[in-house]
Amino acid sequence: MEPPTQKRSRGRPRTQSLDSKGATVQALDRGLVLLAALAREGTVTLTEIALMVGMPASSAHRMLVTMQKHGIVEFIETDQTWAVGVETFRIGSSFTHRLNLAEAGRDTLRRLMEETGETANLAIADNGFVVFMSQVETSNPIRAFYPPGTRGHMHASGIGKALLAEFATDDVEQLMQKNGLPEFTPKTITSPTALFTDLEETRERGWAFDDEERHFGMRCVASPIFNAYGEAIAGVSVSGPTVRFPDGEIAEIGPKVRHAANEITALIGGQKPER
């Protein structure tokens, strides 16, 4: 703990009591209050930050050290002050990128829907699952519907398989060990060998095909979106009833979806990896 220093005039009034009657984790709540104060002030000493949030200096120090271990905050030795860490930038950038991705892809999704006549979707991978972010629905009476936030297993999803095809083999194996390959329909891929064969085909042609693997009677064609480092971070797809996705048209829909994914990749400053 650094020696006490004279309180700066720019300090903010201390906040109201941090104790809450709601169902919150008090230590986490106080840590977030500390982080918010650091974000406002820039760099502050331990004494200053403790006074600002109305917390004992010893408690504030323990929380700061804990966050420091995770890169959330950092301690500047030269002037004995605390500041937000680089990990907060990574976390904040992730949120910003997601918003930019959804915004950048909106017009492309609309054009893809109009071109194919089917619902267009945008989704990302999250901890072994695919999470839908945006959708442009077709006007057809029978259609796929995935509200923002809908989650699904990657092995039984067009976008999920499009992303898995770009992941390292070890990463795919770890996800299988963690989440398994549950069966949803008779066509769900439940064998690791069959999944890797499907992923290889997906990678070669640039688009994935979900043949009633999650919902009976529904098909989906998807392609990956890449960031500036050539990493697959999201996917775009069109989905709808099998009757409107006959075998003879899948090969025509695939390149259209791949083109839309490439367009969104370019819009966010991404680049496809070299094979």
Helices and strands as residue ranges (DSSP letters): H 26-41, E 43-44, H 46-53, H 57-69, E 73-76, E 81-84, H 86-116, E 119-126, E 129-136, E 151-153, G 154-156, H 158-164, H 169-179, H 192-205, E 208-211, E 218-226, E 232-241, G 242-244, H 247-267
